[in-house]
Amino acid sequence: MIFVNHNNTNPYFNHSAEEYILKNINEDCFMLWRNEPCILIGRNQNSLSEVNVDYVKENNIKVVRRITGGGAVFNDLGNINFSFICKSSDDLSANFLKFTAPLIKALNSLGVDASFSGRNDMVIGDRKFSGNAQFYYNDKVLHHGTLLFSSCMTDLSSALNVNPLKIKAKGIKSVSSHVTNISEHLHRPMSVEEFKNYIIDFVMNLYNEEKLYNFTENDLKEINKICENKFSTWKWNFGNSPRYSYKKEKRFDYGTIEVNFQVTNGCIKKIKFYGDFFFTKNIEGFEQYFIGIEHDENSIKHALLHINIEDYIKGISINDILSLMF
């Protein structure tokens, strides 16, 4: 097993790196990595129903869809992610135990009473510090998980706090858990970097390996291609969400407006506006402008720039429409 050594904290890059290793490096690999603040969405989840969109936008938090299943998790630089990318002939349950065992042993060696729990979690007592997920490709498995070390719990809670009244979505919903930071349970203080280095040394010694692998220029070129064409795109992160419906009502100076619409493959398929507003043109004509447009703020804003929206709703602005639809 080799340790893949890099310090990039861009979540788009990091998930691209995992996919590149899975499909292009034949040796078994272990990798530790950190992400700048972001939310990682499970492969089969609806992105908009998992995140607090307003909070995420205001705080420049990236949303990234994983290739693995499981629920939504918040990452910041106080969290460490680990990845095992290996040949696999075991079943799913056996692999969860196999790849979490080295981390549990490392924590136990620090005096932390960590254990595996349920189908995919690591816990200290009854509080979760790690969620795990897997993806199978040919004869290989990607297993990755989180290690909450000193994450900001306020940001975690706020970023994943969704208003359930706005979106009725299909897809796999996350299950909330009581969480804890590993740093709270250490017998001696450690920085996140010290902890990361300790985990690297412990796991590599466990596998009797000292070999480090640094990405080559060609590796980086190919990883950045994956990043540009997949993990950083709106289509992958939001457009691949399962079908959902959205409803919101808001009071403006010129009247109350309610919007209802359905989204499939990231694009608006049906939409209706209701309210006590005044108009000179029938609202059905306005609604037709939205059909087929991505449920994306920039896409809708661009489309609305080319029409006189006050013909359909007197007094309304583009920002008013955006505030209704997001």
N, C-alpha and C positions, 0 to 999 in steps of 0.2 A: 504493500500500500504506500502511495506517495502523498505527501502533504502539498496541496496547491496553495502557494504563498502569494497573496495579493492584499492590498489595503484599500481598494476602491469602495466607496460608500454609496455609490449611485445604485439604487435598487433595480433600475432597468438593466444596468450592466451586470449586476450580480446574478439576476435570474437568467440573463442571456449566457453568462459564463457557465452556469449549471447545465443548461441545455447543450452548450458546445462540448463540455467535458463528457456528458452522457453519450453523445453521438460520435465523438471523434477521438477520445483518449481511451486506449484499451486497458490500461492498468487500473487497478482499484485505487480510488482517490478519496481523500478526506480533506475538507476545506472548512475553515472558519471565516466568517465575514460579518460585517456590520452594515446597516443601512442608515442613511440619514432619515429623518421622520417620514414615514410612509405607512400606508395600509396595504397589506397583502391579502388579496381576495382569492378564495378557493376556486378551482377550475370551473365548478358547476354553480357558482353563486351569482346573484344579481348585484352588481356593484353599487347601484344607487340605493338599494334597500339595506345595504350593510354599513354605509358611511354617513356621517353627518356632513352633508355636502357644503353647507355654509362654513362650518368650522374648518373643514379641509381646505377650502378655497382661501379663507382669511389667513390661514397659517402656512400656506404653500406646502401642504402635505401631499405627496404623490400617492396615487392609487395604482397598484400593480396586480394584475391577475397572474397567479401561479399556474404551472402546468399540473400541479398536484391537487388532490381533493382537499376536503376539510373546510374549516371555517375561517372567517376573517380575523387577522391579528394585526396589532399595531406594533411598529418597530420604531426605535430611535437609537441613538448611539450608545445608550445604556443597555441595549439588548445585543446579544451575540447569536448569530445563526450558525448552525453546523450542517454540513452535508456529507453524506457517504454516497459515493457513486461506484457501484460494484457489480460484479457478476452475481447472478442470483438464481438459485433453483429452489429456494424455500418459498413457503406460502406467506401471505401478507402478515398474518399474526406473528409468525416466527421472526420475520424481518423487523417488525416493530420492537420486539424484545432484543433481537441481536444488535440493532444499531443504537438503541438507547442505553444498553448495558455499559459501554465504556464511559459515557457521561455520568451515569449514576455512580460508577466506581470512582471516578475522579472527584465527584462531590463528596462521596463518603470519606475519601482520603483527607478531605478538608474538614471533616467533622460535621458535615451537613447530612441530615437524615433524609436523603432523597430516595424516591422509589417510583416505579412505574405504576400507573393507575388507569383503569378503564380500558378503552380501546386504543388511545393514542397520546396520553398525557404523562408527564412527569410531575411529581408533586413533592412538597415538603409538608408533612402532616396532611391536612385536607385542602391545602392551597396550591394552586397550579403555578408552575414557573415555566413550563414548556409544553407546547403543542407540536405534534409531529404529523407528517404526511408523506405519501410515497407516489412515485410514478414509475411504471414499468415500460421499458423500451427494448424490444428484442429479448436478449438474455440478460439484460442489465436492470438494475433498480436504482432510482434516485430516492434516497431517504433524506429528508431534511427536517429540522426542528428549530424552535426558538429556545434561548436561554435568557430569561429576564434576569438581568443582573442589577442594574440601577436605573431602570426605565422610569420615566415620569408618569405616574399612575393617573394624574389629572388629565394629561393629554390623551392617554389611552382611553379613559372613560369618555371624554368629550368627543374624540374622533369617531368613536363607534356608537355614539348615542343617536339613534335614528328615530324620527317622528313616524310612528307606525300608521298614522292617518293619511299620509300623503301617497304612499306607494303600496299597491297590492301586487306582490310579485311571486312568480314561480321561482323555483331553484332551491338550493339547500341553504337553510338559515343557520347562522351561527348560534351556538349555545353559550350563554354567559357563564363565567366561572369566577370564583374567588381566586385572585391571583396574588403573588408575592414576588418580591425581588430576592435573589440569592444573597445579595450583599447583607441583607438583614439577618442572615443566619450563620455568617462566618464568625469564627472565634477570633480571627485577627483581620483588621481592615486590609482590603486589596482594592486597587484601582481596576477599572474595567480592562485596561491593557494588561495589567499583571495577571488578572484572571484568565484572559484569553491566552496568554503565553503559557500559563500553567496547564490549561486544557490541552494545548498543542503538544507540549512535552509529555504529558501523561498518556494521551492516546497513542502517540507515535511510539513511546516506549512499550506500551501494551502490545502493539503489533510488531515490536522489534524492528522498527524502521526509523531511519534518520534522513531519508531522501526528500529534499524539497524540490518543488517544481514551480518555476516562474514562467508566466505566459511569454511566448515568443512574439515577435512582431506580426507574424502570420496569424497566430492565435488571436491576438488583439484585433486584427483586421476582421477576422471572421466573427468574433464575438460582437463587435460593433455593428456588423451587418445585421445580426440577429436582433440586436437592440433597436436599431433604426427601423427595421421592417416588421417587428413584432411587439416586443415588450414595452416600447415607448409610445405605441400607437393608440389612438382613441378606439379604433376598431377592436383591437385585442382586449383592452382593459374595460371598455364599456359596451361596445357594439356586440360583443359575444354574450352579453347577459341574456338569460332566459326572458321570454315574453312577460311584460308587466303592464299594469294600468296605473294611471296617476290622476289624482284629483286634488284641487286646491281652490279655495275661495278667499277673496281678499276685498276689503273695502277701500275704495279710492274716493277722492273729492267729487268725481263725476258719476259715481255709482258703484255698486257691488258687482264683481265679476267672478264667475266660477268657470274653471276649465277642467275638462275631462278628456283624457286621451289614452290610447293604447300604443304600446311600442313593441315591435317585433324585429329581431336582429339589429337592434339599436336605432331603428327608424320609426317615425310616427306613421301609423297606419290609419287610425281613426281619431278625430278630434271634434269636440263640441265646446263652444263658448255660450254661457248663459249669463243673464244679468239684467239690471234695470237701466242700462246705458242707452244713449241716443245714437242714431246712425243715419247716414244718407244712402248707404249701400247695404244690401243684405249680408248678414254675417256668414252665410254659407260660402260666399265668394272669398271671404277672408280665410276661412277654415281650409279651403283648397290649397292655399299657399304652403301649408304645413305638411301635407301628405308627402311621404317619402323623404322628408328631411331628417337628418340625424338628430336625436334628442341630445344635442350638444349646444352649449351656450353660444359658441362662436358661429356655428352653422346657422342657427336660428336668427341670430343678430344680423348676419350677412344677408340672409333672405329678406328680412324685414326692411333693410335699407332701400330696397328697390320698389317699395309700394307706399302709398299714402294710407297709413293705418287708421288715421282719424276719419276716413270715409266710412269705416266700419264700426269704430267705437270712438265717439267724440271725447276729446281730452286725453286720450291714452298716449303713452310714449313707449318707445322700444324697451326702455328699462322697466316699465310697468309690466310689459308682457314677460320679460325675462324673470322678474320677481315672482310671477305667477307660475311659471313653468319649471322653476328650480328651487 
